[in-house]
Each structure stands twice: as structure tokens, then as C-alpha cells.
Amino acid sequence: MDKSKRKVVIAGNWKMNMTPSEAKTAVAETAKLTDSMNGCDVVLCVPFVDIASAVEAAKGTNVKIGAQNVHFEAKGAFTGEISAAMLLETGVEYVIIGHSERRQYFGETDATVNARTKAALAAGLKVILCLGEVLSERESGITSEIVSMQTKLDLAGISAEDMKNVIVAYEPVWAIGTGLTATPDQADEVCGIIRSTIADLYSADIADATVIQYGGSMNDGNAAELLSKVNVDGGLIGGASLIPAKFAKIVEAAQA
Ligand code: 13P
């Protein structure tokens, strides 16, 4: 297993936080604090209405902007939805798909996650594909089966070529926003299971090149240890990404 084939990606998921003017300030502050930290990619995934001000504030910096969802159809009568082409034109490079909050509260299924992923990749966006087990699944000892099933269903029909633009974020649902974090060994083990599923679906080379992040209460205190694990290639950070100083510390931990 050669981690050097992969660039570490530290991404913030702001969820439903920050107005456009707050976003402008927070992106600028994050960019300033992470200015010289070129050892990883830095992404902030912001609410749709914040994209314009976030993209503007990120111009000329090493911060890249992402969205938090995308619809699978190109256009039409889908009130409240946003297409991949719309995102692309606003300057977004990344999009989160399949976050557990969308699966839990908004009826997202592996089939819709797969359709959204295909649409985003076809448009030229980079996808941060989220998956992970809920607490009852972990307690039943079926984490491995759950994450490998999600990996297979979510990536169904996605070409080897398109995998270059897919990041997988392993987010155990029980660790999101709870202050509970998977231990570095647990995170490494499950990211490894996802990687071997990708090897089965594609090839060992593609599995070795795929960035797999950990998400779930990652913060400036635990990031270094989590990121030291061979299968953990970055983080998807919720709460701590809202505070530029904390997020910058996580980016700093990823420089090693
Ligand atoms: P927290 O870092 O707040 O636990 O959120 C993780 C997450 O859901 C990132 O997508």
C-alpha cells in the first residue's frame, strides 16, 4: 500500500451554516491561514446561496469551493433542485453527494446517490461521495458488509477513468456531530475495506490512487493521528470547518 500515490484532501462541509456575507469572511480567513500549506488540497463545501461569495473570496488562493448536493437531471421541472451545469458555471469544483444527513432526512438512497454521482462526473465536477454505517449496524458487526455494499451500489456504472474524480468519504453516522470519533484504527480499517472493494470493482492501481477521507468529529486535536493512518487520505470536517483557526490547524496536521 503506497500512500504517496494520493494527495491528501482536507474538505470542510459547512452544512446549513453561514450567510453569504459570513461565507465571504470565513473563506478569506481560511485562505489566509492556510496560504503556505501546499501539502494537501483544501476545499470548503458551502450552501448553494454562498457559492458566489465563496468563489469570489477564494480567487487566487489555494482554497477550492464545493457544493453540498446536485440533482441528477440536467434541467426541468424539479423545484428547488440545482443541476451540475449550474454548479460548474458558478465556479464550483467539488460536490458532496450522499451525505448521511441527506440519506437520513431527505430520502436519499444508494440509487439516487449513484445517479447524482454520474451526473456530476459527466459535467466535470469532482465528487466527494459519502458513505458509512449507522450505530446499530456497527453494533451488529456488519460494518464491513454495509460499507462495501454502499461502495458497490454508489459506484455502479462509473468508469475507471471517472474514478480519478471521485473521493470517497467514510463517515460513520454515529460519529457525525456527536463528538464521538472512530479510533484511528477503526477509521483505517474501514477506509481499507472501501479501498479493497474499489480494487475488486476496478483494479489495485485505481484503489491505490483513490483518495479516501475520514469524517466524523475530526478536529484539530485528533486530526494528526487519524491522518497518520495509511488508508486515511484526508478528512471531511463539519463543525470544526466553521472556525477558520480550527480548520487551518487540521490542514496544518495534514502537511506532514
Ligand atoms: P462533524 O465534523 O461535525 O462531526 O461532521 C462530519 C460531517 O458530517 C462532515 O460531512
Boltz pocket constraint, residues with backbone or C-beta under 6 A from the ligand:
constraints:
  - pocket:
      binder: B
      contacts: [[A, 13], [A, 99], [A, 171], [A, 175], [A, 176], [A, 177], [A, 178], [A, 179], [A, 215], [A, 216], [A, 217], [A, 218], [A, 236], [A, 237], [A, 238], [A, 239], [A, 240]]
      max_distance: 6.0
